[in-house]
Amino acid sequence: MTVPHHASTSSVSARFLQALASAAGLFLVASGLAGCASTTPTRETSQAYAIYDVKAPDVAPARLVEAVKVGLQKNMSAVQINNGIPPSPLPQRAPRFQLASPLKGTGLAALAAVSGQSLQVPTCEGAIMTANGRDTSMSKYGEGTTFFACVMPYEGGYSVNIYSTFTKASGAFSAATLGATLARTVTGDSSQFIPRTINDIVNGIKATGATVTLTEAYP
């Protein structure tokens, strides 16, 4: 039986991290590191994006959309797809995603600001497809990854935008998180799989015969 790509890599990483986390947790107890900075409960979120220009004069839009969907399905625990219709007329220049606050102008926005939280969500005006994916395979260790992707047509082709967030908890949130904090010095964290997901999407689009060019990215 063939094991799915996402399941094989993530499950192996999770088992390896579990073993190291357990050992690291025992080490912490034995060496009395309760007062170290590494044990301070800390939650960190990192954002990244990549924008690609796609030239596909002989490729049906549905094939491009399918390539994005499959690339996410290979790597995410859950995926949600929304298929739209192209704008009329098509924009002359390649459009770009924007970050917007759904709470802007409300009392909830003020409460979020006071608590030090900033809620922004990506939006793609005129997209024929938007996709949201979430990887929860490492949530036990305080890690989580989300992906947002969209396909926006314009006169010269398509703009494919990919936005990701990676959240990592470290320190003494729980025994598993505490052990994982030290284990990451050996294994790294699951953010290393974000480029793999992007590559799966890009390679899937290229497989349709389209030409794909990276035009903007961070970091």
C-alpha positions as CSV (number, residue, x, y, z in Angstrom):
1,M,0.0,0.0,0.0
2,T,1.3,3.5,-0.9
3,V,1.4,5.9,2.0
4,P,0.3,9.4,1.2
5,H,3.1,11.9,0.9
6,H,1.8,14.1,3.7
7,A,1.1,11.3,6.1
8,S,4.5,9.6,5.6
9,T,6.7,12.7,6.2
10,S,4.6,14.2,9.0
11,S,4.1,11.0,10.9
12,V,7.7,10.1,10.9
13,S,8.7,13.6,12.0
14,A,6.0,13.5,14.7
15,R,7.3,10.1,16.1
16,F,10.9,11.3,16.0
17,L,10.0,14.6,17.8
18,Q,7.9,12.7,20.3
19,A,10.9,10.5,21.3
20,L,13.2,13.5,21.5
21,A,10.6,15.6,23.4
22,S,10.2,12.9,26.0
23,A,13.9,12.6,26.5
24,A,14.3,16.4,26.6
25,G,11.5,16.7,29.2
26,L,13.3,14.2,31.4
27,F,16.5,16.1,31.0
28,L,14.8,19.4,32.1
29,V,13.5,17.8,35.2
30,A,16.8,16.2,36.1
31,S,18.9,19.3,35.5
32,G,16.5,21.8,37.1
33,L,16.1,24.2,34.2
34,A,12.8,25.6,35.5
35,G,14.2,29.2,35.6
36,C,15.7,29.3,32.2
37,A,14.4,31.5,29.4
38,S,13.8,28.4,27.3
39,T,11.0,27.4,29.7
40,T,9.1,30.7,29.5
41,P,5.8,30.1,27.8
42,T,6.1,31.8,24.4
43,R,3.8,31.8,21.4
44,E,5.2,33.1,18.1
45,T,3.6,33.5,14.7
46,S,5.5,34.0,11.4
47,Q,4.0,35.0,8.1
48,A,5.3,34.5,4.6
49,Y,4.1,34.8,1.0
50,A,5.0,34.1,-2.6
51,I,3.5,35.6,-5.7
52,Y,3.8,33.9,-9.1
53,D,3.0,35.1,-12.6
54,V,1.5,32.3,-14.7
55,K,1.4,32.3,-18.5
56,A,-1.0,29.6,-19.7
57,P,-2.7,30.6,-23.0
58,D,-3.5,27.0,-23.9
59,V,-4.4,25.7,-20.4
60,A,-8.0,25.7,-19.1
61,P,-8.4,27.7,-15.9
62,A,-9.9,24.6,-14.2
63,R,-6.5,22.7,-14.6
64,L,-4.7,25.5,-12.9
65,V,-7.2,25.5,-10.0
66,E,-6.9,21.8,-9.7
67,A,-3.1,22.0,-9.5
68,V,-3.3,24.4,-6.6
69,K,-5.9,22.3,-4.8
70,V,-3.9,19.0,-5.2
71,G,-0.7,20.7,-4.0
72,L,-2.4,21.7,-0.8
73,Q,-4.2,18.4,-0.3
74,K,-0.8,16.6,-0.4
75,N,0.4,18.5,2.6
76,M,-2.5,19.8,4.7
77,S,-4.7,18.1,7.3
78,A,-7.8,19.9,5.9
79,V,-8.5,22.1,2.8
80,Q,-11.4,24.4,1.9
81,I,-11.9,25.6,-1.7
82,N,-14.1,28.4,-3.0
83,N,-14.5,28.6,-6.7
84,G,-15.5,32.0,-8.1
85,I,-16.0,33.7,-11.5
86,P,-13.6,36.0,-13.3
87,P,-14.1,39.7,-13.2
88,S,-15.3,41.6,-16.3
89,P,-13.3,43.2,-17.8
90,L,-10.1,41.5,-16.7
91,P,-7.6,43.8,-15.0
92,Q,-4.7,44.9,-17.2
93,R,-2.0,44.3,-14.6
94,A,-1.4,41.3,-12.4
95,P,-3.4,41.7,-9.2
96,R,-2.0,41.0,-5.7
97,F,-3.5,39.8,-2.5
98,Q,-4.1,42.2,0.4
99,L,-4.3,41.7,4.1
100,A,-7.4,43.1,5.7
101,S,-8.8,43.2,9.3
102,P,-12.4,41.8,9.4
103,L,-12.8,43.5,12.8
104,K,-11.7,47.0,11.6
105,G,-14.1,49.7,12.9
106,T,-15.7,47.4,15.5
107,G,-15.3,47.3,19.3
108,L,-13.7,43.9,18.9
109,A,-10.8,45.5,17.1
110,A,-10.1,47.7,20.1
111,L,-10.2,44.7,22.4
112,A,-7.8,42.8,20.2
113,A,-5.4,45.8,20.2
114,V,-5.5,46.0,24.0
115,S,-4.6,42.3,24.3
116,G,-1.8,42.7,21.8
117,Q,-3.5,40.6,19.1
118,S,-3.6,41.6,15.4
119,L,-6.1,39.7,13.3
120,Q,-5.5,40.1,9.5
121,V,-6.8,37.8,6.8
122,P,-5.7,37.7,3.1
123,T,-8.2,38.6,0.4
124,C,-8.0,38.3,-3.4
125,E,-10.3,40.5,-5.4
126,G,-11.5,38.9,-8.6
127,A,-10.1,35.4,-7.8
128,I,-11.5,32.5,-9.7
129,M,-10.4,30.3,-6.8
130,T,-9.4,30.8,-3.1
131,A,-8.1,28.0,-0.9
132,N,-7.5,27.7,2.8
133,G,-5.5,24.8,4.2
134,R,-4.5,23.9,7.8
135,D,-1.9,21.4,9.0
136,T,-2.5,20.2,12.5
137,S,-0.3,17.1,12.5
138,M,2.2,18.8,14.9
139,S,-0.4,20.6,17.1
140,K,0.5,18.4,20.1
141,Y,3.9,20.0,20.1
142,G,2.5,23.5,19.8
143,E,3.0,23.9,16.1
144,G,0.5,24.8,13.4
145,T,0.6,25.9,9.7
146,T,-2.0,27.6,7.6
147,F,-2.0,28.3,3.9
148,F,-4.1,30.6,1.8
149,A,-3.8,30.5,-2.0
150,C,-5.7,32.2,-4.8
151,V,-5.7,32.3,-8.6
152,M,-6.6,35.7,-10.1
153,P,-6.9,36.1,-13.9
154,Y,-5.7,39.3,-15.7
155,E,-5.2,40.2,-19.4
156,G,-1.7,38.7,-19.6
157,G,-2.3,35.5,-17.6
158,Y,-2.9,34.6,-14.0
159,S,-1.5,35.8,-10.7
160,V,-1.1,32.9,-8.2
161,N,-0.7,34.2,-4.6
162,I,0.3,32.0,-1.7
163,Y,0.3,33.2,1.9
164,S,1.2,31.1,4.9
165,T,1.4,31.4,8.7
166,F,3.4,29.3,11.1
167,T,2.6,29.3,14.8
168,K,5.0,27.9,17.3
169,A,4.5,27.5,21.1
170,S,7.6,27.0,23.2
171,G,8.4,26.7,26.9
172,A,6.3,25.3,29.7
173,F,2.8,25.3,28.1
174,S,2.8,21.5,28.6
175,A,5.2,18.6,29.1
176,A,5.1,17.9,25.3
177,T,5.7,21.5,24.4
178,L,8.5,21.9,26.9
179,G,10.3,18.8,25.6
180,A,9.7,19.8,22.0
181,T,11.3,23.2,22.7
182,L,14.6,21.5,23.4
183,A,14.1,18.8,20.7
184,R,13.8,21.5,18.0
185,T,17.5,22.3,18.4
186,V,18.1,18.9,16.9
187,T,15.1,18.4,14.5
188,G,14.1,21.9,13.7
189,D,10.4,22.7,13.5
190,S,7.7,21.9,11.0
191,S,8.0,25.2,9.2
192,Q,10.6,23.5,7.2
193,F,7.8,21.8,5.3
194,I,6.3,25.1,4.1
195,P,8.6,25.3,1.0
196,R,7.7,21.8,0.1
197,T,4.0,22.7,-0.1
198,I,4.7,25.7,-2.2
199,N,6.9,23.6,-4.5
200,D,4.1,21.0,-4.9
201,I,1.7,23.8,-6.0
202,V,4.2,25.4,-8.4
203,N,5.3,22.0,-9.9
204,G,1.6,21.0,-10.3
205,I,1.0,24.2,-12.3
206,K,4.0,23.7,-14.4
207,A,2.9,20.1,-15.2
208,T,-0.1,21.7,-17.0
209,G,2.2,23.2,-19.5
210,A,2.1,26.7,-18.0
211,T,5.1,29.0,-17.5
212,V,5.5,30.0,-13.9
213,T,7.7,33.0,-12.7
214,L,8.2,34.1,-9.1
215,T,7.7,37.9,-9.0
216,E,7.6,38.6,-5.3
217,A,8.2,36.8,-2.0
218,Y,8.9,37.3,1.7
219,P,11.0,36.3,3.5
